[in-house]
């Protein structure tokens, strides 16, 4: 029967600052974290919202963003699009800031590691989303195709700088796939600027840019994939009936990846409670790849104030999967009330075993 080994933190943890996150999570999850993020505290706590700031030099291409609402579409002439892109290109090169905040937080991580607060084998995790998770919610649709290569270049520069400044044995990069999942499943709120409405082309494009992003990571830096169905008012964009889509995409990524996949996270929502084994069944197709890559599988089974749901999900996973797994929440905790964090960490610890 599968073991439940270790815990995974997706990215955001709503605590006051990096040091508080690192100290509290390490203390609450002893010997259970192979990797730990800085919590994406402060202005970074709502996933990629902070990334939208870099486009403000060209206001016309910025959407009128409304939190947890469909993005209203604007209408633009070709001249307006050309002028907006020109303005963006003439400004300083786009700067994601992932490298700056990551390097700063790593300094805190290293201090605590040197003090023995953080285990010597734990890596510092930087979670970075693919371009659609920034462009789709924050850039007007007519501009997205032309902004994509500009943002992609900025993202890759950040990835390179992180790897130049942080020792590779201490670093893990997680790639977040959220809007990508909405594209993959044809969710109508998010329409891709690529593929011309053809789902085969859309899926191929998603795999290609994900694999390119993975390819920016050096071989001795860990790579993880976080598969997400979004979070709007603690609900998913789509309530998946199974992990078939995540598995299909995962198989294609594993087939093409130039880098080992060291971690793979999937959500297990409460909407699947009456169908857990069928929900998890597709994931069995990925187990040969997990074994080949020695991938750490993390299941998002931790549900605040519902130990019974978590236990039921773990039992189902043990029955279905002939592979060890760790536990996590379904998504990052940026929207979670801070007072719930202690109990979430405690539950994660209680249902898992140490990894070292």
Secondary structure as UniProt FT lines:
FT   STRAND          4..7
FT   STRAND          12..13
FT   HELIX           18..28
FT   TURN            29..31
FT   STRAND          35..37
FT   HELIX           42..44
FT   TURN            47..48
FT   HELIX           49..61
FT   TURN            67..68
FT   HELIX           78..90
FT   HELIX           98..114
FT   TURN            115..116
FT   TURN            120..121
FT   STRAND          123..129
FT   HELIX           132..138
FT   HELIX           141..165
FT   HELIX           168..170
FT   STRAND          171..177
FT   HELIX           179..184
FT   TURN            185..186
FT   TURN            188..189
FT   HELIX           195..197
FT   HELIX           199..214
FT   TURN            215..216
FT   TURN            219..220
FT   STRAND          222..227
FT   TURN            233..234
FT   HELIX           244..256
FT   STRAND          263..267
FT   HELIX           270..275
FT   HELIX           276..281
FT   HELIX           282..286
FT   HELIX           287..293
FT   STRAND          296..300
FT   TURN            304..305
FT   HELIX           307..320
FT   STRAND          325..327
FT   TURN            334..335
FT   HELIX           338..340
FT   HELIX           341..350
//
